[in-house]
Amino acid sequence: MQAISHIRDRKWLTSVLAGLFLGISFSPFPFPFALLVFPGFLLLFQLIDLCRSAREMAWVSYAGLLLWNIITTYWLMFATVAGGIAAILANSAIMTLPLMIIWHLRHRGLSTTLSALLVPAVWLTYEFLHFRWDLSWPWLSLGNSFATAPWLVQYISVTGMLGITFWVVLTAWLMYSKAPRYATLLVLLVPSAGSLAYYSIHQTEPIDEIEVLIMQPNYDSYLHLSGYPDAVTPLRELLERSSDAVTPKTRAVFWPENSIKALIVQDYPGESDRLIREYVRKWDIPLIAGSSFLHRYDPGTEPPVIRGEYGGKPFNIYNSALGFYPNDSLEFYRKAKLVPLVERFPFVHTLSRLDYFGWIDWSELAMFGRGTKLDMFDVDGHAVPALICYDSVYPDWVRRFVDREAAFLVVITNDGWWGNTSGHIQHYEFARLRAVETGRTVLRSANNGLSGVIHANGDVAVKTEYWTRDQFTYTVPVYQHKTIYVRYGDWIGWLCLVLSAASLLLIFLTPNPGPTRSPS
């Protein structure tokens, strides 16, 4: 606090330092860098007292929030420069909104107890709502900063990742508002100490074990067909490699997102389909692989925006996980959480309804269709989801599969669009939080890496190297229990939403007494 007081009259420096601390609290920086999230928020709270209005707070804090976004997610520009820049600029602006509300709460002269309840609720509500709209971007949720230290946040099996957000903001606020030291220490230490104790002594016995094969083909995403002359050549190559790796105990094979280069058309088998089924029959086990999938609807069941008609039926193209089975059946899961502007035009269904005169061809603009169903695959009699890339950073979506009896979690992804940057490292680390929240083992099949296995307590069991061709078999424990978070979901988010609504009501009903001086 003394160091902070020396710079309290330097708003822009305070903002930039806050952004720097928050940026380097995320991976690839290892623990204990995550602890810098606390001084990062202390500086943001300092900025609240330095600014004379909520508008000034938004303007000055934008510099730090922008730096935070750049440090953590600069790699977005490797996939699309314009889209990456737009996403970073827009997300930084959105993050000023909860700070403006907190500025108003700070200047209402609330008691320490009341403000300690409302301030964390406001920031948590921002994250909670940011998970739930077409421009969602949950990558910078505060809980992700502790992905490298899951042993310290085992309590998210009760609260979900949002519980980390509440813990961080509450602790920082108590420190800043000069709350009694014992209260601050209790809030800081009790959750982490309880997590450490639980991590040390808790062990759940599996009800079964299944061996699976994980493939990492290492295709170059920036080359058309990854540099191959056609879609069948890399498919045949990957099938041969999988055949060599399958053992008599293997019960399923998993390939990453986009591993099948050809478009798979529902009920219209092509050369790629026939080749895959030939190998699957020989293995006598299913192959679950990522591919673009043309899904046809019965007339009258299609969504508001479709791509057109195929074989007399309306269709959409989905980023999908396809399950090929020895009996020639095909199961599929359609990706639900699509990257805004990269995979899906935001609010396309709503905007298409407002386009009364049909001025815009929404079928050309929409890009991928969005899945809505919790479809899973049968692996040796157990239900297993194949979450596709971005799906895996949404805690509530992931836990719904476990609530429907998922035996373990599989993430198929193609992180090669980001190059050798922080993106693929962060994506792997964030999966450690999904393991703790759900009490399930997580397997990752990533095109270029990092593929691997994460134990149900968040510990890393297997991690491949990036930009290598690799594969491994792993005997996965099957669990049946459900954590409190799996059963009740984001209960803390809904509770904080109510508290935030009360905060807004309080702001509108009470006069602003003017800026207060920061604590000495």
Kinemage of the C-alpha trace (Angstrom):
@kinemage 1
@onewidth
@group {chain A} dominant
@subgroup {mainchain}
@vectorlist {calphas} color= white
{ca met a 1} P 0.000 0.000 0.000
{ca gln a 2} L 2.875 2.402 0.720
{ca ala a 3} L 4.300 1.831 -2.767
{ca ile a 4} L 0.879 2.464 -4.245
{ca ser a 5} L 0.491 5.737 -2.334
{ca his a 6} L 3.662 7.119 -3.951
{ca ile a 7} L 2.026 7.021 -7.366
{ca arg a 8} L -1.518 7.954 -6.412
{ca asp a 9} L -1.336 11.293 -8.233
{ca arg a 10} L -0.145 9.692 -11.457
{ca lys a 11} L -3.307 8.280 -13.010
{ca trp a 12} L -1.895 7.010 -16.266
{ca leu a 13} L 1.044 5.276 -14.606
{ca thr a 14} L -1.341 3.652 -12.139
{ca ser a 15} L -3.479 2.404 -15.004
{ca val a 16} L -0.538 1.037 -16.980
{ca leu a 17} L 0.966 -0.700 -13.936
{ca ala a 18} L -2.394 -2.313 -13.205
{ca gly a 19} L -2.572 -3.618 -16.769
{ca leu a 20} L 0.997 -4.897 -16.590
{ca phe a 21} L 0.402 -6.806 -13.349
{ca leu a 22} L -2.865 -8.287 -14.617
{ca gly a 23} L -1.335 -9.254 -17.964
{ca ile a 24} L 1.584 -11.181 -16.525
{ca ser a 25} L -0.621 -12.927 -13.958
{ca phe a 26} L -1.861 -15.210 -16.777
{ca ser a 27} L 0.012 -18.081 -18.397
{ca pro a 28} L 2.462 -18.595 -20.007
{ca phe a 29} L 3.875 -16.900 -16.904
{ca pro a 30} L 4.047 -19.634 -14.238
{ca phe a 31} L 2.854 -19.495 -10.664
{ca pro a 32} L 3.486 -17.417 -8.516
{ca phe a 33} L 2.925 -14.738 -11.195
{ca ala a 34} L -0.811 -15.410 -10.743
{ca leu a 35} L -0.604 -13.616 -7.389
{ca leu a 36} L 0.038 -10.337 -9.244
{ca val a 37} L -3.679 -10.240 -9.946
{ca phe a 38} L -4.097 -8.889 -6.398
{ca pro a 39} L -1.860 -5.790 -6.749
{ca gly a 40} L -3.321 -5.348 -10.234
{ca phe a 41} L -6.767 -4.852 -8.751
{ca leu a 42} L -5.417 -2.781 -5.882
{ca leu a 43} L -4.130 -0.343 -8.501
{ca leu a 44} L -7.486 -0.300 -10.310
{ca phe a 45} L -9.155 0.550 -7.013
{ca gln a 46} L -6.542 3.270 -6.470
{ca leu a 47} L -7.493 4.646 -9.871
{ca ile a 48} L -11.124 4.855 -8.806
{ca asp a 49} L -10.142 7.322 -6.104
{ca leu a 50} L -7.833 9.282 -8.403
{ca cys a 51} L -10.511 9.922 -11.043
{ca arg a 52} L -13.065 12.684 -10.617
{ca ser a 53} L -15.868 10.977 -12.536
{ca ala a 54} L -16.938 7.596 -13.838
{ca arg a 55} L -16.285 8.847 -17.364
{ca glu a 56} L -12.722 9.767 -16.455
{ca met a 57} L -12.358 6.372 -14.785
{ca ala a 58} L -13.334 4.657 -18.037
{ca trp a 59} L -11.003 6.831 -20.109
{ca val a 60} L -7.921 6.420 -17.913
{ca ser a 61} L -8.448 2.750 -17.028
{ca tyr a 62} L -8.781 1.903 -20.726
{ca ala a 63} L -5.008 2.229 -21.115
{ca gly a 64} L -4.325 -0.425 -18.483
{ca leu a 65} L -7.120 -2.691 -19.639
{ca leu a 66} L -5.829 -2.456 -23.190
{ca leu a 67} L -2.337 -3.418 -22.029
{ca trp a 68} L -3.799 -6.361 -20.099
{ca asn a 69} L -5.641 -7.555 -23.213
{ca ile a 70} L -2.564 -7.145 -25.423
{ca ile a 71} L -0.210 -9.019 -23.087
{ca thr a 72} L -2.622 -11.914 -22.629
{ca thr a 73} L -4.273 -12.211 -26.054
{ca tyr a 74} L -1.921 -10.592 -28.586
{ca trp a 75} L -1.894 -13.932 -30.409
{ca leu a 76} L -5.407 -13.280 -31.740
{ca met a 77} L -3.782 -11.198 -34.455
{ca phe a 78} L -1.920 -14.259 -35.755
{ca ala a 79} L -5.239 -15.745 -36.913
{ca thr a 80} L -6.655 -12.501 -38.325
{ca val a 81} L -4.943 -9.139 -37.884
{ca ala a 82} L -8.046 -6.961 -38.280
{ca gly a 83} L -10.237 -9.277 -36.219
{ca gly a 84} L -7.627 -9.610 -33.482
{ca ile a 85} L -7.150 -5.852 -33.171
{ca ala a 86} L -10.913 -5.270 -33.148
{ca ala a 87} L -11.431 -7.928 -30.472
{ca ile a 88} L -8.725 -6.488 -28.206
{ca leu a 89} L -9.978 -2.912 -28.569
{ca ala a 90} L -13.621 -3.879 -28.035
{ca asn a 91} L -13.006 -6.171 -25.066
{ca ser a 92} L -10.912 -3.511 -23.327
{ca ala a 93} L -13.793 -1.056 -23.729
{ca ile a 94} L -16.333 -3.522 -22.325
{ca met a 95} L -14.147 -4.052 -19.266
{ca thr a 96} L -14.474 -0.371 -18.322
{ca leu a 97} L -18.208 -0.823 -17.633
{ca pro a 98} L -17.917 -2.684 -14.292
{ca leu a 99} L -15.205 -0.237 -13.199
{ca met a 100} L -17.562 2.677 -13.844
{ca ile a 101} L -20.212 1.032 -11.666
{ca ile a 102} L -17.640 0.343 -8.945
{ca trp a 103} L -16.592 4.022 -9.151
{ca his a 104} L -20.172 5.033 -8.358
{ca leu a 105} L -20.385 2.548 -5.479
{ca arg a 106} L -17.122 3.861 -4.055
{ca his a 107} L -18.475 7.400 -4.040
{ca arg a 108} L -21.742 6.539 -2.300
{ca gly a 109} L -20.055 6.301 1.097
{ca leu a 110} L -21.062 2.681 1.689
{ca ser a 111} L -19.923 0.760 4.719
{ca thr a 112} L -16.929 -1.539 4.297
{ca thr a 113} L -19.157 -4.585 4.778
{ca leu a 114} L -21.709 -3.564 2.149
{ca ser a 115} L -19.117 -2.462 -0.383
{ca ala a 116} L -17.166 -5.702 0.171
{ca leu a 117} L -20.269 -7.564 -0.941
{ca leu a 118} L -21.296 -5.360 -3.874
{ca val a 119} L -17.929 -4.553 -5.485
{ca pro a 120} L -16.902 -8.194 -6.160
{ca ala a 121} L -20.465 -8.933 -7.254
{ca val a 122} L -20.300 -6.224 -9.937
{ca trp a 123} L -17.072 -7.502 -11.485
{ca leu a 124} L -18.217 -11.119 -11.254
{ca thr a 125} L -21.521 -10.190 -12.950
{ca tyr a 126} L -19.573 -8.650 -15.831
{ca glu a 127} L -17.737 -11.960 -16.334
{ca phe a 128} L -20.926 -13.982 -15.858
{ca leu a 129} L -22.787 -12.010 -18.522
{ca his a 130} L -19.766 -11.882 -20.836
{ca phe a 131} L -20.022 -15.699 -21.042
{ca arg a 132} L -23.587 -15.454 -22.301
{ca trp a 133} L -23.886 -13.345 -25.436
{ca asp a 134} L -22.772 -13.454 -29.047
{ca leu a 135} L -19.679 -11.313 -28.385
{ca ser a 136} L -18.525 -13.407 -25.438
{ca trp a 137} L -14.826 -13.594 -24.673
{ca pro a 138} L -14.160 -15.429 -21.397
{ca trp a 139} L -10.394 -15.715 -21.915
{ca leu a 140} L -9.543 -12.917 -19.468
{ca ser a 141} L -11.808 -14.066 -16.657
{ca leu a 142} L -9.787 -13.664 -13.476
{ca gly a 143} L -10.121 -17.342 -12.607
{ca asn a 144} L -8.001 -18.261 -15.617
{ca ser a 145} L -5.006 -16.579 -13.998
{ca phe a 146} L -4.888 -19.448 -11.478
{ca ala a 147} L -4.985 -22.211 -14.111
{ca thr a 148} L -1.301 -22.872 -13.384
{ca ala a 149} L -2.068 -23.461 -9.688
{ca pro a 150} L -5.185 -25.676 -9.504
{ca trp a 151} L -4.049 -27.026 -6.137
{ca leu a 152} L -4.724 -23.546 -4.719
{ca val a 153} L -8.308 -23.267 -6.029
{ca gln a 154} L -9.855 -26.691 -5.488
{ca tyr a 155} L -12.926 -24.903 -4.125
{ca ile a 156} L -14.067 -24.274 -7.701
{ca ser a 157} L -15.593 -27.755 -7.550
{ca val a 158} L -18.216 -25.882 -5.485
{ca thr a 159} L -18.271 -22.403 -7.002
{ca gly a 160} L -16.934 -22.895 -10.512
{ca met a 161} L -14.229 -20.648 -11.909
{ca leu a 162} L -16.265 -17.543 -11.007
{ca gly a 163} L -15.500 -18.306 -7.364
{ca ile a 164} L -11.876 -17.362 -8.036
{ca thr a 165} L -13.033 -14.006 -9.401
{ca phe a 166} L -15.029 -13.285 -6.259
{ca trp a 167} L -12.105 -14.326 -4.057
{ca val a 168} L -9.602 -12.113 -5.887
{ca val a 169} L -11.756 -8.974 -6.052
{ca leu a 170} L -13.035 -9.333 -2.482
{ca thr a 171} L -9.512 -9.791 -1.113
{ca ala a 172} L -8.159 -6.814 -3.067
{ca trp a 173} L -11.069 -4.629 -1.985
{ca leu a 174} L -10.640 -5.515 1.696
{ca met a 175} L -6.935 -4.690 1.427
{ca tyr a 176} L -7.624 -1.381 -0.244
{ca ser a 177} L -10.503 -0.255 1.967
{ca lys a 178} L -8.497 -0.860 5.140
{ca ala a 179} L -10.802 -3.575 6.452
{ca pro a 180} L -9.750 -5.254 9.706
{ca arg a 181} L -6.592 -7.249 9.073
{ca tyr a 182} L -8.006 -10.476 10.486
{ca ala a 183} L -10.950 -10.314 8.054
{ca thr a 184} L -8.648 -9.776 5.087
{ca leu a 185} L -6.373 -12.642 6.120
{ca leu a 186} L -9.334 -14.958 6.618
{ca val a 187} L -10.686 -14.216 3.146
{ca leu a 188} L -7.255 -14.590 1.574
{ca leu a 189} L -6.087 -17.720 3.369
{ca val a 190} L -9.111 -19.865 4.261
{ca pro a 191} L -10.162 -20.772 0.673
{ca ser a 192} L -6.590 -21.467 -0.409
{ca ala a 193} L -5.728 -23.415 2.761
{ca gly a 194} L -8.886 -25.466 2.424
{ca ser a 195} L -8.015 -26.156 -1.202
{ca leu a 196} L -4.528 -27.309 -0.292
{ca ala a 197} L -5.905 -29.650 2.363
{ca tyr a 198} L -8.510 -31.066 -0.018
{ca tyr a 199} L -5.896 -31.495 -2.755
{ca ser a 200} L -3.613 -33.377 -0.360
{ca ile a 201} L -6.091 -35.857 1.080
{ca his a 202} L -8.972 -36.271 -1.363
{ca gln a 203} L -9.010 -39.174 -3.789
{ca thr a 204} L -11.967 -40.621 -5.690
{ca glu a 205} L -11.918 -44.226 -6.857
{ca pro a 206} L -12.886 -44.724 -10.513
{ca ile a 207} L -15.656 -47.139 -11.457
{ca asp a 208} L -13.909 -48.237 -14.652
{ca glu a 209} L -10.892 -47.620 -16.904
{ca ile a 210} L -10.774 -47.223 -20.676
{ca glu a 211} L -7.763 -47.067 -22.981
{ca val a 212} L -8.022 -44.495 -25.753
{ca leu a 213} L -5.681 -43.304 -28.485
{ca ile a 214} L -4.977 -39.568 -28.923
{ca met a 215} L -3.506 -38.365 -32.241
{ca gln a 216} L -1.596 -35.132 -32.918
{ca pro a 217} L -1.131 -34.921 -36.722
{ca asn a 218} L 0.603 -31.503 -36.821
{ca tyr a 219} L -1.011 -30.160 -39.991
{ca asp a 220} L -0.107 -26.643 -41.140
{ca ser a 221} L -3.341 -24.651 -40.862
{ca tyr a 222} L -2.059 -21.780 -42.997
{ca leu a 223} L -1.660 -23.929 -46.122
{ca his a 224} L -4.558 -25.026 -48.334
{ca leu a 225} L -5.287 -28.656 -47.406
{ca ser a 226} L -2.225 -28.324 -45.137
{ca gly a 227} L -0.008 -28.454 -48.209
{ca tyr a 228} L -1.339 -31.807 -49.493
{ca pro a 229} L -2.523 -32.194 -53.101
{ca asp a 230} L -5.983 -33.409 -52.049
{ca ala a 231} L -8.059 -34.182 -48.936
{ca val a 232} L -7.681 -37.967 -49.143
{ca thr a 233} L -3.875 -38.141 -48.963
{ca pro a 234} L -3.516 -36.717 -45.405
{ca leu a 235} L -6.545 -38.748 -44.328
{ca arg a 236} L -5.006 -42.007 -45.503
{ca glu a 237} L -1.717 -41.060 -43.844
{ca leu a 238} L -3.395 -40.347 -40.487
{ca leu a 239} L -5.431 -43.548 -40.680
{ca glu a 240} L -2.256 -45.562 -41.241
{ca arg a 241} L -0.531 -43.880 -38.311
{ca ser a 242} L -3.569 -44.568 -36.114
{ca ser a 243} L -3.575 -48.218 -37.194
{ca asp a 244} L 0.020 -48.554 -36.107
{ca ala a 245} L -0.755 -47.010 -32.680
{ca val a 246} L -3.992 -48.877 -31.854
{ca thr a 247} L -3.527 -51.717 -29.345
{ca pro a 248} L -5.843 -54.655 -28.557
{ca lys a 249} L -7.030 -52.730 -25.465
{ca thr a 250} L -7.820 -49.464 -27.250
{ca arg a 251} L -11.544 -48.652 -27.113
{ca ala a 252} L -11.637 -45.384 -29.134
{ca val a 253} L -9.458 -43.136 -31.295
{ca phe a 254} L -9.607 -39.323 -31.065
{ca trp a 255} L -8.403 -36.918 -33.749
{ca pro a 256} L -8.292 -33.112 -33.387
{ca glu a 257} L -10.481 -30.370 -34.784
{ca asn a 258} L -10.246 -30.019 -38.600
{ca ser a 259} L -8.328 -33.288 -38.883
{ca ile a 260} L -10.601 -34.445 -41.741
{ca lys a 261} L -9.971 -32.061 -44.619
{ca ala a 262} L -13.003 -33.017 -46.718
{ca leu a 263} L -16.497 -31.693 -46.024
{ca ile a 264} L -18.561 -34.570 -44.631
{ca val a 265} L -22.144 -34.481 -45.932
{ca gln a 266} L -24.922 -36.080 -43.924
{ca asp a 267} L -26.404 -39.146 -45.711
{ca tyr a 268} L -24.156 -38.581 -48.743
{ca pro a 269} L -20.970 -40.623 -48.150
{ca gly a 270} L -17.948 -39.496 -50.113
{ca glu a 271} L -14.500 -40.956 -50.652
{ca ser a 272} L -13.291 -39.783 -47.227
{ca asp a 273} L -16.282 -41.354 -45.454
{ca arg a 274} L -15.786 -44.677 -47.180
{ca leu a 275} L -12.078 -44.739 -46.381
{ca ile a 276} L -12.670 -43.937 -42.694
{ca arg a 277} L -15.356 -46.624 -42.357
{ca glu a 278} L -13.031 -49.200 -43.903
{ca tyr a 279} L -10.439 -48.621 -41.188
{ca val a 280} L -12.985 -48.329 -38.359
{ca arg a 281} L -14.456 -51.719 -39.285
{ca lys a 282} L -10.951 -53.169 -39.228
{ca trp a 283} L -10.226 -51.675 -35.798
{ca asp a 284} L -13.695 -52.585 -34.470
{ca ile a 285} L -13.683 -49.405 -32.346
{ca pro a 286} L -15.027 -45.876 -32.989
{ca leu a 287} L -13.086 -42.947 -34.394
{ca ile a 288} L -14.100 -39.476 -33.135
{ca ala a 289} L -12.639 -36.738 -35.329
{ca gly a 290} L -13.106 -33.062 -36.131
{ca ser a 291} L -14.480 -31.988 -39.504
{ca ser a 292} L -16.745 -29.508 -41.242
{ca phe a 293} L -20.145 -31.194 -41.436
{ca leu a 294} L -23.050 -30.427 -43.764
{ca his a 295} L -26.113 -31.149 -41.649
{ca arg a 296} L -29.480 -31.419 -43.391
{ca tyr a 297} L -32.772 -30.545 -41.682
{ca asp a 298} L -36.238 -31.848 -42.200
{ca pro a 299} L -38.247 -28.933 -43.642
{ca gly a 300} L -39.711 -26.826 -40.850
{ca thr a 301} L -37.046 -27.746 -38.281
{ca glu a 302} L -34.239 -25.533 -39.607
{ca pro a 303} L -32.961 -22.436 -37.716
{ca pro a 304} L -33.769 -18.894 -38.953
{ca val a 305} L -30.562 -18.623 -41.015
{ca ile a 306} L -29.409 -21.484 -43.246
{ca arg a 307} L -26.842 -21.871 -46.032
{ca gly a 308} L -29.289 -23.187 -48.634
{ca glu a 309} L -30.642 -26.551 -49.785
{ca tyr a 310} L -28.882 -29.835 -50.458
{ca gly a 311} L -30.731 -32.876 -51.788
{ca gly a 312} L -34.051 -31.095 -51.344
{ca lys a 313} L -33.468 -30.275 -47.642
{ca pro a 314} L -32.284 -27.070 -45.910
{ca phe a 315} L -28.748 -27.301 -44.553
{ca asn a 316} L -26.087 -25.570 -42.490
{ca ile a 317} L -22.381 -26.278 -42.216
{ca tyr a 318} L -21.081 -26.897 -38.704
{ca asn a 319} L -17.691 -27.194 -37.077
{ca ser a 320} L -18.294 -30.669 -35.737
{ca ala a 321} L -16.981 -33.748 -34.008
{ca leu a 322} L -18.010 -36.871 -35.920
{ca gly a 323} L -18.160 -40.368 -34.468
{ca phe a 324} L -17.626 -43.182 -36.998
{ca tyr a 325} L -18.620 -46.604 -35.631
{ca pro a 326} L -17.857 -50.166 -36.792
{ca asn a 327} L -21.564 -50.756 -37.584
{ca asp a 328} L -21.333 -47.856 -40.119
{ca ser a 329} L -23.408 -45.498 -37.955
{ca leu a 330} L -22.419 -41.843 -37.722
{ca glu a 331} L -22.895 -39.702 -34.628
{ca phe a 332} L -22.116 -35.996 -34.439
{ca tyr a 333} L -21.717 -33.067 -32.087
{ca arg a 334} L -22.015 -29.541 -33.484
{ca lys a 335} L -19.832 -26.891 -31.863
{ca ala a 336} L -21.880 -24.570 -29.652
{ca lys a 337} L -19.409 -21.862 -28.601
{ca leu a 338} L -18.246 -20.175 -31.793
{ca val a 339} L -15.554 -17.505 -31.961
{ca pro a 340} L -17.255 -14.175 -32.822
{ca leu a 341} L -16.460 -12.890 -36.328
{ca val a 342} L -14.058 -15.776 -36.975
{ca glu a 343} L -16.614 -18.616 -36.952
{ca arg a 344} L -19.927 -16.840 -36.504
{ca phe a 345} L -21.403 -13.439 -37.331
{ca pro a 346} L -22.709 -12.072 -33.984
{ca phe a 347} L -26.486 -11.778 -33.473
{ca val a 348} L -27.143 -13.117 -36.981
{ca his a 349} L -30.534 -14.629 -36.125
{ca thr a 350} L -31.799 -11.443 -34.484
{ca leu a 351} L -30.460 -9.188 -37.236
{ca ser a 352} L -31.953 -11.393 -39.946
{ca arg a 353} L -35.388 -11.054 -38.340
{ca leu a 354} L -35.027 -7.261 -38.296
{ca asp a 355} L -34.116 -7.212 -41.996
{ca tyr a 356} L -37.738 -6.940 -43.121
{ca phe a 357} L -36.865 -6.022 -46.708
{ca gly a 358} L -34.269 -8.747 -47.212
{ca trp a 359} L -31.510 -6.319 -48.124
{ca ile a 360} L -28.730 -8.574 -46.797
{ca asp a 361} L -27.923 -12.168 -47.769
{ca trp a 362} L -27.581 -13.531 -44.248
{ca ser a 363} L -26.842 -17.055 -45.478
{ca glu a 364} L -23.568 -15.770 -46.939
{ca leu a 365} L -22.738 -13.713 -43.855
{ca ala a 366} L -23.579 -16.195 -41.102
{ca met a 367} L -20.563 -18.548 -41.439
{ca phe a 368} L -20.838 -21.708 -39.266
{ca gly a 369} L -24.118 -22.855 -37.774
{ca arg a 370} L -24.250 -22.945 -33.985
{ca gly a 371} L -24.973 -26.193 -32.202
{ca thr a 372} L -27.275 -26.288 -29.198
{ca lys a 373} L -27.373 -29.949 -28.141
{ca leu a 374} L -25.276 -31.828 -25.574
{ca asp a 375} L -24.526 -34.716 -27.917
{ca met a 376} L -21.973 -37.277 -26.688
{ca phe a 377} L -20.300 -40.368 -28.094
{ca asp a 378} L -20.501 -43.976 -26.933
{ca val a 379} L -17.048 -45.196 -25.873
{ca asp a 380} L -17.137 -48.737 -24.518
{ca gly a 381} L -20.598 -48.168 -23.026
{ca his a 382} L -19.771 -44.761 -21.514
{ca ala a 383} L -20.906 -41.316 -22.704
{ca val a 384} L -17.994 -39.066 -23.693
{ca pro a 385} L -18.196 -35.520 -25.130
{ca ala a 386} L -15.777 -34.176 -27.732
{ca leu a 387} L -15.651 -30.478 -26.907
{ca ile a 388} L -14.351 -28.423 -29.795
{ca cys a 389} L -11.700 -25.785 -29.054
{ca tyr a 390} L -13.532 -22.685 -27.737
{ca asp a 391} L -16.208 -24.885 -26.089
{ca ser a 392} L -13.702 -25.856 -23.419
{ca val a 393} L -13.287 -22.345 -21.945
{ca tyr a 394} L -16.973 -22.134 -20.954
{ca pro a 395} L -17.316 -23.766 -17.510
{ca asp a 396} L -21.108 -23.966 -17.485
{ca trp a 397} L -21.269 -25.585 -20.940
{ca val a 398} L -18.652 -28.179 -19.990
{ca arg a 399} L -20.235 -29.078 -16.668
{ca arg a 400} L -23.591 -29.782 -18.377
{ca phe a 401} L -22.053 -32.782 -20.124
{ca val a 402} L -20.855 -34.168 -16.802
{ca asp a 403} L -24.300 -33.563 -15.305
{ca arg a 404} L -25.527 -35.861 -18.087
{ca glu a 405} L -23.147 -38.614 -16.946
{ca ala a 406} L -20.037 -37.914 -19.033
{ca ala a 407} L -17.362 -40.430 -18.011
{ca phe a 408} L -14.454 -38.127 -18.876
{ca leu a 409} L -13.883 -35.040 -21.020
{ca val a 410} L -12.182 -34.841 -24.401
{ca val a 411} L -11.181 -31.572 -26.058
{ca ile a 412} L -10.387 -31.671 -29.777
{ca thr a 413} L -8.806 -28.467 -30.994
{ca asn a 414} L -6.714 -26.789 -33.652
{ca asp a 415} L -4.586 -24.137 -31.944
{ca gly a 416} L -2.303 -23.891 -34.960
{ca trp a 417} L -4.018 -20.702 -36.146
{ca trp a 418} L -2.186 -18.831 -33.385
{ca gly a 419} L 1.318 -20.011 -34.223
{ca asn a 420} L 3.908 -20.636 -31.538
{ca thr a 421} L 2.467 -18.025 -29.146
{ca ser a 422} L 0.878 -17.947 -25.695
{ca gly a 423} L -2.504 -19.002 -27.091
{ca his a 424} L -2.007 -22.756 -27.210
{ca ile a 425} L -0.299 -22.736 -23.792
{ca gln a 426} L -3.187 -20.861 -22.188
{ca his a 427} L -5.751 -23.124 -23.831
{ca tyr a 428} L -4.081 -26.207 -22.362
{ca glu a 429} L -3.745 -24.662 -18.901
{ca phe a 430} L -7.382 -23.505 -18.781
{ca ala a 431} L -8.484 -27.134 -19.212
{ca arg a 432} L -6.974 -27.831 -15.783
{ca leu a 433} L -9.743 -25.718 -14.258
{ca arg a 434} L -12.413 -27.733 -16.111
{ca ala a 435} L -10.977 -30.895 -14.565
{ca val a 436} L -11.234 -29.516 -11.021
{ca glu a 437} L -14.707 -28.043 -11.539
{ca thr a 438} L -16.164 -31.285 -12.859
{ca gly a 439} L -14.049 -33.917 -11.111
{ca arg a 440} L -13.274 -35.522 -14.467
{ca thr a 441} L -10.089 -36.400 -16.343
{ca val a 442} L -9.560 -34.170 -19.384
{ca leu a 443} L -7.896 -35.425 -22.575
{ca arg a 444} L -6.770 -33.060 -25.316
{ca ser a 445} L -6.177 -33.902 -28.954
{ca ala a 446} L -4.639 -30.781 -30.515
{ca asn a 447} L -3.584 -30.551 -34.155
{ca asn a 448} L -0.147 -29.044 -33.451
{ca gly a 449} L -0.218 -29.474 -29.660
{ca leu a 450} L -0.435 -29.182 -26.825
{ca ser a 451} L -2.168 -32.541 -26.557
{ca gly a 452} L -2.241 -34.373 -23.266
{ca val a 453} L -4.045 -35.634 -20.199
{ca ile a 454} L -5.072 -33.731 -17.069
{ca his a 455} L -6.063 -35.530 -13.881
{ca ala a 456} L -9.352 -34.724 -12.150
{ca asn a 457} L -7.495 -32.644 -9.527
{ca gly a 458} L -5.882 -30.461 -12.221
{ca asp a 459} L -2.472 -32.130 -12.241
{ca val a 460} L -0.843 -32.668 -15.632
{ca ala a 461} L -0.324 -36.331 -16.536
{ca val a 462} L 0.710 -35.996 -20.201
{ca lys a 463} L 1.737 -32.966 -22.257
{ca thr a 464} L 3.123 -33.220 -25.777
{ca glu a 465} L 5.495 -30.768 -27.431
{ca tyr a 466} L 4.176 -28.048 -29.700
{ca trp a 467} L 4.545 -28.320 -33.497
{ca thr a 468} L 5.405 -32.020 -33.437
{ca arg a 469} L 3.725 -35.088 -34.866
{ca asp a 470} L 2.784 -37.304 -31.933
{ca gln a 471} L 0.337 -39.809 -30.521
{ca phe a 472} L -0.172 -41.731 -27.302
{ca thr a 473} L -2.513 -44.213 -25.668
{ca tyr a 474} L -3.800 -43.571 -22.177
{ca thr a 475} L -5.923 -45.582 -19.772
{ca val a 476} L -8.519 -43.096 -18.566
{ca pro a 477} L -10.255 -43.490 -15.194
{ca val a 478} L -14.041 -43.291 -15.362
{ca tyr a 479} L -15.738 -41.380 -12.548
{ca gln a 480} L -19.404 -41.255 -11.622
{ca his a 481} L -19.632 -38.683 -8.815
{ca lys a 482} L -20.848 -35.132 -9.442
{ca thr a 483} L -19.321 -32.054 -7.840
{ca ile a 484} L -21.514 -29.346 -6.354
{ca tyr a 485} L -20.628 -27.141 -9.307
{ca val a 486} L -21.758 -29.823 -11.755
{ca arg a 487} L -25.065 -30.167 -9.923
{ca tyr a 488} L -25.890 -26.487 -9.474
{ca gly a 489} L -23.869 -24.637 -12.110
{ca asp a 490} L -23.059 -20.936 -11.843
{ca trp a 491} L -25.151 -20.314 -8.740
{ca ile a 492} L -22.653 -17.683 -7.608
{ca gly a 493} L -23.117 -15.853 -10.903
{ca trp a 494} L -26.889 -15.668 -10.531
{ca leu a 495} L -26.534 -14.518 -6.926
{ca cys a 496} L -24.112 -11.761 -7.944
{ca leu a 497} L -26.423 -10.734 -10.770
{ca val a 498} L -29.097 -9.995 -8.152
{ca leu a 499} L -26.571 -8.083 -6.032
{ca ser a 500} L -25.446 -6.075 -9.059
{ca ala a 501} L -29.029 -5.150 -9.839
{ca ala a 502} L -29.318 -3.930 -6.252
{ca ser a 503} L -26.092 -1.946 -6.774
{ca leu a 504} L -27.539 -0.156 -9.801
{ca leu a 505} L -30.713 0.594 -7.876
{ca leu a 506} L -28.639 1.990 -5.018
{ca ile a 507} L -26.667 4.213 -7.399
{ca phe a 508} L -29.795 5.646 -8.992
{ca leu a 509} L -31.604 6.221 -5.691
{ca thr a 510} L -28.795 7.825 -3.693
{ca pro a 511} L -27.042 11.115 -4.465
{ca asn a 512} L -23.378 11.231 -5.385
{ca pro a 513} L -21.589 13.091 -2.573
{ca gly a 514} L -18.570 13.701 -4.826
{ca pro a 515} L -15.118 12.135 -4.969
{ca thr a 516} L -13.535 10.850 -1.805
{ca arg a 517} L -9.862 10.928 -1.028
{ca ser a 518} L -7.946 7.686 -1.297
{ca pro a 519} L -6.811 6.037 1.943
{ca ser a 520} L -3.395 7.078 3.160
